[in-house]
Amino acid sequence: MRRTKIICTIGPASDSPETLRDMIHAGMDVARLAMAHATIDEAIERTRRVRAAAAEVGKPVGVLVDLPGPKIRVGAFADSGVELVAGTELTLRVGSQPSSATDVFIDYEGLLSDVHLGDELAFGDGGVVATVADRVGDTFKAVLNSTGVMRGRPGVHIPSDRLSLRTPTDDDLRMLDACLEEGVDLVALSFVRSGSDLRRLGTQPHPDGPLLVAKIENRAAVENLDGIIEESGAIMVARGDLGAECSLAELPHLQKEIIRRCIAGGLPVITATQMLETMISAPTPSRAEASDVANAVFDGTSAVMLSAETAIGVHPTLVVETMAEIAERADERFDHAAWADRLEQLHLNNRTDHAEAITDAMTSAAARACEALDIAAILAISGSGFTVRSMARFRPSANILGFTTNPATLRQLTSSWGTVPVEFSSDGSYEERVTQATARAKEQGLIAPGDLIGVLAGIETRAAATDVFRLVRVR
């Protein structure tokens, strides 16, 4: 079973019911709605289509709404694409009018004050970079350092420590209110700098509210990572803008460090940006891209994310199939024993909450049992999903079956590494819940008679802690 989850951005190329069904069959676990490129009405309609397609396929699929934050964008380039050529001069203007190969409008009123001569501005995810050479009246003159094709309204990166904008923006909050009414499962906040940015969203803790995903894409977020982890339900390593704020040589090490620290805290972590970008237009990825995906899996990432590849690419289903194949092959070679040693070196967070500390102890015991015994699966019965996520951080060799009676938790668990979310209806005694979960797993072919399984659950249904781990031979 593939352990690493796949998040797919939904756009014009992939929002038909037929394509959504095909992508779910191919391996999509979470559908991402990029609000920087969609209206609220489009997001609501796509959420409903994803839910309908998931119901038809019979597989839970989470819906992740990605709020744009204070992302600065250029005026739209032609849909067919405009080539910006290295060595030529661009005129940068404030506004949102259409952009061309020589005149680029930037929708940011603080452009003239926040950008300095000599700054390098990265367009898109860094595919095109220009150096600001001069100011002429109310415009900047910039020289292109690289050649690339721009389409639509790509973002432009301005050093975050100079931006006068803050996150979440008023537009973010307006979009969030509409999406919460629709019951989305995960919400990503862009350009987070500290934990207080997430608190300003004002959502209920998950699963009553969405699982909050903090996007790490600036230097301040890296420096304040511990505080952000405390306020988040998951983390996204957004390598496009993060790569514009640090050197290329530094980025891979930051990615590894962020992944390790987030997983130690029990959070799912998503690796994003340019994973299989060649497949926007080509039927196969580059070898470097395939290696990048596999290395993200070896680093322990919970999920890999596709952006333009599925939103506007010519082969959205093929991209998902390719990602699933690469990730599954890498999962097979994942070193579970070495990961356990690595976690010990990270000094797992000491929980101050008594119930969470008990759950951590039980999941740690289950992880050690997986290494000592031939355990086929771990059945984790959880209302909020905390037990499942705590178990997943150990990256056990056994499959994790996340049982819950809460439909919101079920969909939020689609982002958790190695987890098969399973909904069941039992809220009876401990023995009744274990019996029903075991029977349900057998019905779905997830375990078989003779298998040795581990079961994580709480004796009391209303208790906050998972306080029992037992081994059971399936009959």
C-alpha positions as CSV (number, residue, x, y, z in Angstrom):
1,M,0.0,0.0,0.0
2,R,1.3,3.5,-0.8
3,R,2.0,5.3,2.4
4,T,2.8,8.8,1.2
5,K,-0.4,10.8,0.4
6,I,-1.0,12.8,-2.8
7,I,-2.5,16.2,-2.9
8,C,-3.8,17.5,-6.3
9,T,-4.7,21.1,-7.2
10,I,-8.0,21.3,-9.0
11,G,-8.3,23.7,-11.9
12,P,-9.8,24.0,-15.4
13,A,-8.0,20.9,-16.5
14,S,-9.3,18.7,-13.7
15,D,-12.6,19.9,-12.4
16,S,-15.0,17.8,-14.5
17,P,-16.7,15.0,-12.7
18,E,-15.1,12.4,-15.0
19,T,-11.6,13.6,-14.5
20,L,-12.1,13.9,-10.7
21,R,-13.2,10.3,-10.6
22,D,-10.2,9.2,-12.7
23,M,-7.8,11.1,-10.4
24,I,-9.3,9.5,-7.3
25,H,-8.9,6.1,-8.9
26,A,-5.3,7.1,-9.8
27,G,-4.4,8.0,-6.3
28,M,-5.6,11.5,-5.3
29,D,-6.1,11.6,-1.5
30,V,-6.7,15.3,-1.0
31,A,-8.1,17.9,-3.5
32,R,-6.5,21.4,-3.2
33,L,-8.4,24.5,-4.2
34,A,-6.0,27.4,-4.8
35,M,-8.0,30.5,-4.0
36,A,-5.5,32.8,-5.7
37,H,-6.8,31.4,-8.9
38,A,-10.5,30.8,-8.2
39,T,-13.5,32.6,-7.1
40,I,-15.5,31.6,-4.0
41,D,-18.3,30.3,-6.2
42,E,-15.8,28.2,-8.2
43,A,-14.3,26.8,-5.0
44,I,-17.7,25.8,-3.6
45,E,-18.7,24.2,-6.8
46,R,-15.4,22.3,-7.0
47,T,-15.8,21.2,-3.4
48,R,-19.2,19.7,-4.2
49,R,-17.9,18.0,-7.3
50,V,-15.0,16.4,-5.4
51,R,-17.3,15.2,-2.7
52,A,-19.7,13.7,-5.3
53,A,-16.8,12.0,-7.1
54,A,-15.4,10.6,-3.9
55,A,-18.8,9.2,-2.9
56,E,-19.1,7.5,-6.4
57,V,-15.7,6.0,-6.1
58,G,-16.2,5.0,-2.4
59,K,-13.0,6.6,-1.1
60,P,-12.7,9.4,1.4
61,V,-11.0,12.5,-0.2
62,G,-10.1,15.6,1.8
63,V,-10.7,19.1,0.5
64,L,-7.9,21.6,1.2
65,V,-8.6,25.3,0.6
66,D,-5.4,27.3,0.1
67,L,-5.9,30.9,1.0
68,P,-3.8,33.3,-1.1
69,G,-2.6,35.5,1.8
70,P,-0.6,38.7,0.9
71,K,0.6,37.1,-2.4
72,I,1.6,39.8,-4.8
73,R,0.6,39.0,-8.4
74,V,1.2,40.5,-11.8
75,G,-1.4,41.6,-14.3
76,A,-2.4,38.7,-16.4
77,F,-0.2,37.4,-19.3
78,A,-1.9,35.9,-22.3
79,D,-3.3,32.4,-21.8
80,S,-1.1,31.2,-24.6
81,G,2.0,32.4,-22.7
82,V,4.4,35.2,-23.0
83,E,8.1,34.6,-23.3
84,L,10.4,36.8,-21.2
85,V,13.9,36.8,-22.6
86,A,17.1,37.1,-20.6
87,G,19.0,40.3,-21.1
88,T,15.9,42.4,-22.1
89,E,14.5,45.2,-20.1
90,L,11.2,45.2,-18.3
91,T,9.2,48.1,-17.1
92,L,7.5,47.4,-13.8
93,R,4.3,49.4,-13.1
94,V,1.8,49.4,-10.2
95,G,-1.6,48.1,-11.3
96,S,-3.5,45.0,-12.4
97,Q,-3.7,45.7,-16.1
98,P,-2.6,42.9,-18.6
99,S,1.2,42.3,-18.8
100,S,3.3,41.9,-21.8
101,A,6.9,40.9,-22.7
102,T,8.1,44.5,-22.0
103,D,5.6,45.9,-19.5
104,V,4.7,44.1,-16.3
105,F,2.0,45.4,-14.0
106,I,2.3,44.4,-10.3
107,D,-0.8,44.6,-8.1
108,Y,0.8,46.0,-5.0
109,E,0.6,49.7,-4.0
110,G,3.7,49.4,-1.9
111,L,5.9,48.4,-4.8
112,L,7.8,51.7,-5.2
113,S,8.5,51.9,-1.4
114,D,9.2,48.3,-0.6
115,V,11.4,47.4,-3.6
116,H,15.0,48.7,-3.7
117,L,17.4,49.1,-6.5
118,G,19.5,45.9,-6.9
119,D,16.7,43.7,-5.6
120,E,16.1,40.4,-7.5
121,L,12.4,39.8,-8.1
122,A,11.3,36.2,-8.8
123,F,8.2,35.6,-10.9
124,G,6.1,32.5,-10.7
125,D,8.0,29.9,-8.6
126,G,11.3,31.4,-9.5
127,G,11.3,30.4,-13.1
128,V,12.1,34.0,-14.2
129,V,14.2,36.4,-12.2
130,A,14.8,40.1,-12.9
131,T,17.1,42.6,-11.3
132,V,15.8,46.1,-10.5
133,A,18.2,48.5,-12.2
134,D,16.7,51.9,-12.1
135,R,13.6,54.0,-11.1
136,V,12.0,56.2,-13.7
137,G,9.1,58.3,-12.3
138,D,6.5,55.9,-11.1
139,T,8.1,52.8,-12.7
140,F,11.1,50.5,-12.2
141,K,13.4,49.4,-14.9
142,A,14.5,45.8,-14.5
143,V,16.8,43.5,-16.5
144,L,15.8,39.9,-17.0
145,N,18.4,37.4,-15.7
146,S,16.7,34.3,-17.2
147,T,14.3,33.3,-19.9
148,G,10.9,31.7,-19.3
149,V,7.3,31.6,-20.3
150,M,4.7,33.3,-18.1
151,R,1.0,32.5,-18.2
152,G,-2.0,33.8,-16.2
153,R,-1.3,35.8,-13.1
154,P,1.9,34.4,-11.6
155,G,3.1,35.7,-8.2
156,V,6.1,38.0,-7.8
157,H,8.4,37.5,-4.7
158,I,9.4,40.6,-2.8
159,P,11.6,40.1,0.3
160,S,9.1,39.3,3.1
161,D,10.8,41.5,5.7
162,R,9.9,44.6,3.7
163,L,6.2,43.8,2.9
164,S,3.7,46.0,4.6
165,L,1.0,43.4,4.1
166,R,0.1,40.9,6.8
167,T,-1.6,37.5,6.9
168,P,-4.5,36.6,7.0
169,T,-5.8,39.4,4.8
170,D,-9.4,40.6,4.8
171,D,-9.9,38.7,1.5
172,D,-8.6,35.5,3.3
173,L,-11.1,35.9,6.1
174,R,-14.0,36.5,3.6
175,M,-13.0,33.4,1.6
176,L,-12.6,31.4,4.8
177,D,-16.1,32.2,6.0
178,A,-17.7,31.0,2.8
179,C,-15.6,27.8,2.8
180,L,-16.3,27.0,6.4
181,E,-20.0,27.1,5.6
182,E,-19.3,24.5,2.9
183,G,-17.5,22.3,5.5
184,V,-14.0,22.1,3.9
185,D,-11.6,19.8,5.7
186,L,-8.3,21.6,5.6
187,V,-7.4,25.3,5.3
188,A,-3.9,26.5,4.3
189,L,-2.7,29.9,5.3
190,S,0.0,31.5,3.1
191,F,3.0,33.5,4.2
192,V,2.7,32.6,7.9
193,R,5.4,34.4,10.0
194,S,4.4,33.3,13.5
195,G,1.8,31.3,15.4
196,S,-0.3,34.4,16.0
197,D,-1.1,34.6,12.3
198,L,-2.9,31.3,12.6
199,R,-4.8,32.4,15.7
200,R,-6.2,35.3,13.8
201,L,-8.2,32.9,11.6
202,G,-10.4,32.3,14.6
203,T,-11.5,28.8,13.6
204,Q,-12.6,26.0,16.0
205,P,-10.0,23.4,16.8
206,H,-10.2,20.4,14.5
207,P,-12.2,18.3,13.9
208,D,-15.0,20.7,14.7
209,G,-13.1,23.2,12.6
210,P,-10.7,22.6,9.6
211,L,-7.2,21.2,10.1
212,L,-5.1,24.3,9.8
213,V,-2.1,24.0,7.4
214,A,0.7,26.6,7.9
215,K,2.7,27.3,4.7
216,I,6.4,27.8,5.5
217,E,7.6,30.1,2.7
218,N,9.7,32.8,4.3
219,R,12.7,33.2,6.6
220,A,10.5,34.4,9.6
221,A,8.5,31.2,9.5
222,V,11.6,29.1,9.7
223,E,12.9,31.0,12.6
224,N,9.5,30.8,14.4
225,L,8.7,27.2,13.4
226,D,8.2,25.8,17.0
227,G,5.5,28.4,17.7
228,I,3.8,27.8,14.3
229,I,3.8,24.0,15.0
230,E,2.0,24.7,18.3
231,E,-0.8,26.5,16.5
232,S,-1.1,24.3,13.4
233,G,-2.7,21.0,12.4
234,A,-0.2,20.4,9.6
235,I,2.7,22.1,7.8
236,M,3.4,22.7,4.1
237,V,7.0,23.3,2.9
238,A,6.2,25.7,0.1
239,R,9.5,25.6,-1.7
240,G,8.7,28.2,-4.4
241,D,8.7,31.3,-2.2
242,L,10.9,29.8,0.4
243,G,13.5,29.2,-2.3
244,A,13.4,32.8,-3.2
245,E,14.3,33.8,0.3
246,C,17.2,31.5,0.8
247,S,20.0,30.1,-1.3
248,L,19.5,27.1,-3.6
249,A,22.2,25.3,-1.6
250,E,20.3,25.9,1.7
251,L,16.8,24.9,0.5
252,P,17.2,21.1,0.6
253,H,18.6,21.2,4.1
254,L,15.7,23.5,5.3
255,Q,13.2,21.1,3.7
256,K,14.7,18.1,5.7
257,E,14.8,20.0,8.9
258,I,11.3,21.3,8.7
259,I,10.0,17.8,7.9
260,R,11.8,16.3,10.8
261,R,10.7,18.9,13.3
262,C,7.0,18.8,12.2
263,I,6.8,15.0,12.4
264,A,8.4,15.0,15.8
265,G,5.5,17.3,16.8
266,G,3.0,14.8,15.4
267,L,2.0,17.0,12.5
268,P,1.4,15.8,8.9
269,V,3.9,17.7,6.6
270,I,3.4,18.4,2.9
271,T,6.2,18.9,0.4
272,A,5.0,21.2,-2.4
273,T,6.1,23.1,-5.5
274,Q,7.6,21.9,-8.8
275,M,7.3,18.2,-8.0
276,L,6.6,17.0,-11.5
277,E,6.4,20.4,-13.3
278,T,7.7,19.0,-16.6
279,M,4.4,17.1,-16.8
280,I,2.4,20.3,-17.2
281,S,3.0,19.7,-20.9
282,A,4.9,16.5,-21.2
283,P,3.8,12.9,-20.7
284,T,6.7,12.0,-18.5
285,P,8.6,13.8,-15.7
286,S,12.3,14.5,-15.8
287,R,14.6,12.1,-14.0
288,A,15.6,14.9,-11.5
289,E,11.9,15.3,-10.7
290,A,11.4,11.6,-10.1
291,S,14.4,11.7,-7.7
292,D,13.0,14.8,-6.0
293,V,9.7,13.0,-5.2
294,A,11.5,9.9,-4.0
295,N,13.9,11.8,-1.8
296,A,10.9,13.7,-0.2
297,V,9.4,10.3,0.7
298,F,12.8,9.1,2.1
299,D,12.8,12.4,4.2
300,G,9.6,11.3,5.8
301,T,7.1,13.7,4.2
302,S,3.5,12.8,4.8
303,A,2.2,14.1,1.4
304,V,3.5,15.4,-1.9
305,M,1.6,18.0,-3.7
306,L,0.8,18.7,-7.4
307,S,0.1,22.2,-8.4
308,A,-0.1,23.4,-12.1
309,E,0.5,19.8,-13.1
310,T,-3.1,18.9,-12.4
311,A,-4.7,22.3,-12.4
312,I,-3.8,23.3,-15.9
313,G,-1.7,20.5,-17.3
314,V,-2.6,18.4,-20.3
315,H,-2.4,15.0,-18.5
316,P,-3.9,15.5,-15.0
317,T,-4.8,11.8,-14.4
318,L,-1.5,10.6,-15.9
319,V,0.4,12.9,-13.5
320,V,-1.4,11.4,-10.5
321,E,-0.6,7.9,-11.8
322,T,3.0,8.8,-12.2
323,M,3.3,10.4,-8.8
324,A,1.6,7.4,-7.2
325,E,4.0,5.0,-8.9
326,I,7.1,6.9,-7.8
327,A,5.9,7.4,-4.2
328,E,4.8,3.8,-3.8
329,R,8.2,2.5,-5.1
330,A,10.0,4.9,-2.7
331,D,7.7,3.8,0.2
332,E,8.8,0.2,-0.4
333,R,12.4,1.2,0.2
334,F,11.7,3.4,3.3
335,D,13.9,2.5,6.2
336,H,11.5,2.2,9.1
337,A,14.1,1.2,11.6
338,A,16.4,4.1,10.8
339,W,13.5,6.4,11.1
340,A,12.8,5.3,14.6
341,D,16.4,6.0,15.5
342,R,16.1,9.4,13.9
343,L,13.0,10.2,16.0
344,E,14.9,9.4,19.2
345,Q,17.6,11.9,18.2
346,L,14.9,14.5,17.7
347,H,13.8,14.3,21.4
348,L,10.0,14.0,20.8
349,N,8.0,16.8,22.2
350,N,7.2,16.5,25.9
351,R,3.4,17.1,26.0
352,T,2.2,19.2,28.9
353,D,-1.4,17.9,28.3
354,H,-1.8,14.7,30.4
355,A,-4.1,12.9,28.0
356,E,-1.9,13.7,25.0
357,A,1.2,12.4,26.9
358,I,-0.7,9.1,27.6
359,T,-1.6,8.7,23.9
360,D,2.1,9.4,23.0
361,A,3.2,6.6,25.3
362,M,0.8,4.2,23.8
363,T,1.7,5.0,20.2
364,S,5.4,4.7,21.1
365,A,4.8,1.3,22.5
366,A,2.9,0.3,19.3
367,A,5.8,1.5,17.2
368,R,8.3,-0.6,19.2
369,A,6.0,-3.6,18.9
370,C,5.9,-3.2,15.1
371,E,9.7,-3.5,14.9
372,A,9.8,-6.5,17.2
373,L,6.9,-8.5,15.8
374,D,5.3,-9.2,12.4
375,I,2.3,-6.9,12.9
376,A,0.1,-6.6,9.8
377,A,-1.8,-3.5,10.8
378,I,-2.4,-1.1,13.6
379,L,-6.1,-0.3,14.3
380,A,-6.2,3.2,15.8
381,I,-9.7,4.2,17.0
382,S,-9.9,7.9,17.4
383,G,-12.5,10.7,17.5
384,S,-10.3,13.6,16.7
385,G,-7.6,11.9,14.7
386,F,-4.9,12.7,17.3
387,T,-4.1,9.1,18.0
388,V,-3.7,8.3,14.4
389,R,-1.4,11.3,13.7
390,S,0.6,10.4,16.8
391,M,1.0,6.9,15.5
392,A,1.9,8.0,12.0
393,R,4.9,10.1,13.1
394,F,6.7,6.8,14.0
395,R,6.4,5.7,10.3
396,P,5.7,2.1,11.3
397,S,6.2,-0.8,8.9
398,A,2.6,-1.9,9.6
399,N,-0.4,-0.2,7.9
400,I,-2.3,2.3,10.1
401,L,-6.1,1.9,9.9
402,G,-7.6,5.1,11.3
403,F,-11.1,4.3,12.6
404,T,-13.5,7.2,13.5
405,T,-17.2,7.9,13.9
406,N,-16.6,11.5,12.8
407,P,-16.9,12.2,9.1
408,A,-14.8,15.4,9.4
409,T,-12.0,13.4,11.1
410,L,-12.3,10.8,8.4
411,R,-11.6,13.3,5.6
412,Q,-8.9,15.1,7.6
413,L,-7.0,11.8,8.0
414,T,-6.6,11.6,4.2
415,S,-3.5,13.8,4.7
416,S,-1.8,11.5,7.3
417,W,1.0,9.3,6.3
418,G,0.4,5.6,6.0
419,T,-3.3,5.9,7.1
420,V,-6.3,4.3,5.7
421,P,-9.3,6.3,7.0
422,V,-12.2,4.0,7.9
423,E,-15.6,5.3,9.2
424,F,-17.6,3.1,11.6
425,S,-20.6,3.7,13.7
426,S,-19.7,2.1,17.1
427,D,-19.7,4.3,20.2
428,G,-20.2,1.4,22.6
429,S,-17.9,-0.3,25.0
430,Y,-14.2,-0.8,24.4
431,E,-14.7,-4.4,23.4
432,E,-17.6,-3.5,21.1
433,R,-15.6,-0.9,19.3
434,V,-12.6,-3.2,18.9
435,T,-14.8,-6.0,17.6
436,Q,-16.6,-3.8,15.1
437,A,-13.4,-2.2,13.9
438,T,-11.8,-5.6,13.4
439,A,-14.8,-6.9,11.5
440,R,-14.9,-3.8,9.3
441,A,-11.2,-4.1,8.5
442,K,-11.7,-7.8,7.5
443,E,-14.7,-6.9,5.3
444,Q,-12.6,-4.3,3.4
445,G,-9.7,-6.7,2.9
446,L,-7.4,-4.7,5.1
447,I,-6.6,-7.6,7.4
448,A,-7.1,-11.3,7.1
449,P,-7.6,-14.3,9.5
450,G,-4.3,-15.2,11.1
451,D,-2.9,-11.7,11.0
452,L,-1.4,-10.3,14.2
453,I,-2.7,-6.7,14.6
454,G,-2.2,-4.0,17.2
455,V,-5.2,-2.1,18.5
456,L,-5.0,1.4,20.0
457,A,-8.1,2.7,21.7
458,G,-9.4,4.3,24.9
459,I,-11.3,2.3,27.5
460,E,-13.9,5.1,27.9
461,T,-15.5,6.5,24.7
462,R,-15.5,10.0,26.1
463,A,-11.9,9.9,27.5
464,A,-9.4,12.2,25.9
465,A,-6.6,9.7,26.0
466,T,-5.9,6.5,24.1
467,D,-4.9,4.5,27.1
468,V,-4.8,0.9,25.8
469,F,-2.6,-0.9,23.3
470,R,-3.1,-4.6,22.8
471,L,-2.1,-7.3,20.4
472,V,-4.9,-9.4,18.7
473,R,-4.7,-12.4,16.5
474,V,-7.4,-12.1,13.8
475,R,-9.9,-15.0,13.6
